[in-house]
Amino acid sequence: MFTGIIEDIGRVKSVEKREAFGRIKIETSLDLNEVRTGGSISVNGVCLTVTVLSRGAFDADLSDETLRVTTLGTLKTGDKVNLERALTLSKPLGGHLVAGHVDGLGTVRSRTFRMDYMDLEVEVPAELMGQMVLKGSVAVDGISLTIAEVKQSGFRAAVIPQTLKETTLLLRREGSKVNIETDIIGKYVEKFFLAGGKKEITEDFLAEHGFFTKGRS
């Protein structure tokens, strides 16, 4: 489990693919002293299991599923990646609960800069739209973002300067593919909602069932 608060921008030192599987080595300035082989690190929002630890780097295997449903299969030597170590009980939950299990690939549709901020519009697969909720959370390449507007086929998020500085979002151009993980709470809300025979999620419905207080930002 992760928070979506990126701790470091790592660099792909090597990536090797063998038929349907692969292995990746990533250089990082993170303190890896408390990381153990078999532990988890989020790489661009994908939970990977550490197989080898070395000075300032770690290795992880890439399964066929990871290569198929995420952007990690397109990484090459020198690429920069968002990194976050697994959540511990002593770690502040500054973003939202992120499992590191990618739900689908999104596409950057537009980037609009307003002073130091960036409005980011991302198109997502139709099957994920039911989990896109105004003022809800979404992880983009492992970055916890708040949905500012739900669009017909995606969402818009306002990205603050700190996030632009500490993540790889500025490297994502129009047309870039990004890993999308919807809010785990949103998944349960949707399941609860559909089980009740509802056809759409509204702010009134969410407020009525205690998911947020209507009128608060």
N, C-alpha and C positions, 0 to 999 in steps of 0.2 A: 504494500500500500504506500502511496505517495501523496504529496500535497499540491503538486503543480507549481511550486515555487522553485525555479531553477537555481541550482547551486553553483554550476560551472558550465562554461562552454568548452567542451572537449574537442579533440581533433582525431579523426580516424587515421591511425598509423598504418594499418593494413586491413584488408578484407579479402577473404578467400572463400570461394564457392566451389562446392563439390556436389555435382548433380543437384539434388533438391535441398541440400543443406549447405551451411556456411559457417565461417568463424570470423570474428571481428576483434581487432585490438584497438583500444582507444586510449590516447594520452590525456591525462587530466591533472589539474593542480589540486584536486580534492584530497583531503586527508583520508587515505584508505586504511589506516591503522585499525579502525573498528569494522572494516569490511572483511568478510571471510569468504573463502571459496564456497559456493553454494548459496551465497547471499544474492540479493537483488539490487540492481541499479537501473533506473529509468533512462533510456537513451531515446531522445526525441519522442518521449511518451510511451515507449515500448518497454515493458518489464523484461529485462534480460538477467539470466543467471550467470554470475561470475564463475569462470572455470579456472582462470589463472590470474594471480596477482603478482605484479612486478613493480619496481620503483617508478612511480608516477604513471602507471598504466594498468589496464586490466584487459583480459580476454573474455569473450562470451561466445557461445554457440548460437547460430541462427537456424531455427527450425524451418521446415518447408512452409508451415503456416505463417510464420513471421515474414518470410520472404514473399509470400503470396498476398497478404492482406495489409502490409505496412509499406512505408517508404524505405525501410532499411535495406531492402534488396537493391536499391539504386545508389547506395552510398559508395563513394570511392575514396582512395587515399587522399588525405588533405582536407576532406570535408569537415565542417564544424557541426557539432551536435550538442543538444541540450542534455545536461546530466543532472540527475537528482538521486541521492542515496535514499534507501527505504526509510519510511517513517518509523520513529521509535516513540515510546511513551514520554520521553523527555523533550521531544521536538515540537515546537509550536506549529499548530495547524493553521498556517497563514493563508492558504488558498482554499481548496476543497478536497474532499476525498477522491483520489485518483488511483485506480487499480492498476494502470499500466497495460490494460487489455484494450487494444484499439478496436473500435466499432466499425470504422470505415475510413476511406480516404476522402478528404475534402479538396477543393480547388480554390486557390486565391483568385477572387474575381476583381477586386479593386483595393487600392491603398491610397487613402487621401490624407495628406498631412495638414494638420491645423496647429501651427506653431510647433511645439515640441511633441505633440500628440499625433497618433496615427489612427484613423478610422480604417479598420480592416473588415472587408466583406468576404465571406467564405461560403461557397456553395457546398452543400453536403448531400449525400444520397437520400432519396425520398423516404426510405424506411427509417431514417433517423430524425425526420422533421417533427415527429410526435414528441420527441424528447428535447426539442428546442423551446425553451421557456424564457419569456422576457424577464430579465434580471436574474436568470438562473446561471449556472456555471457550465463551462465546456472546456475541455483540454485540447489545445492545438499544439501538436508536436511536444506534448508534455507540459505546456504552459497553461496555467489556470487563468481563464479569461471570463469576464462577465458579459452576458449577452445584452447588448444595448437595444437591439431591434431584431425581431424575427422577420425574415424576408420570405418571399414565396418559396424559394428553394435553398434557403440557407440562413445566415445570420450576419449581423454587424456587431463588432466589438470595438470599443475605444481603448486603445493601448497606450498606457502611460509611459513617460520617458524612461523611468527606471526599468520597466520591462523591455523596452527597446534596447536599452544599454546592456542588460544582463542576459539576453537570449539571442537566438538566431533569427528572430522575426524579420529584421531588416533585410535579411538575405533572401527572403521569400518574395519573389516577384509575381506579377499577374500571370496566372497559368500554373504556378507551382503547386505540386501536390503536398498535402500536409496530413499527418495522422490526427484523426478525430476520435476522442473518447467523450461520450456524453456523461452527464452527472449521474452517479450511481443512484442517488436519491430520485432523480428524474425517471430512471428505469422503473423503480418501484411505484412511483406515482402513475406512470403510464399503465403499468400492469393492473394496478388497483382501479384505475379509471376505466380501462377497457372491460374489466371484469364486471363493472357496474353497468355496462351497456351504454356508456357515454360515447359521443361521437367526436367531441373536441374538448381540449383543455382550455379553460378560461381562467382569468384572474379571480373571478368570483368563486369558481370551484376550488381553486387552490387555497384561497383565503378561508373558505368555509370549512375546509378540512385541516386547517392549521399549518399549512406549508409555508405561509408567510402572512404578515399583517398588511392588509390592503392600505395603500396610501403612503407607505413608507418607501423610501428609496433604498 
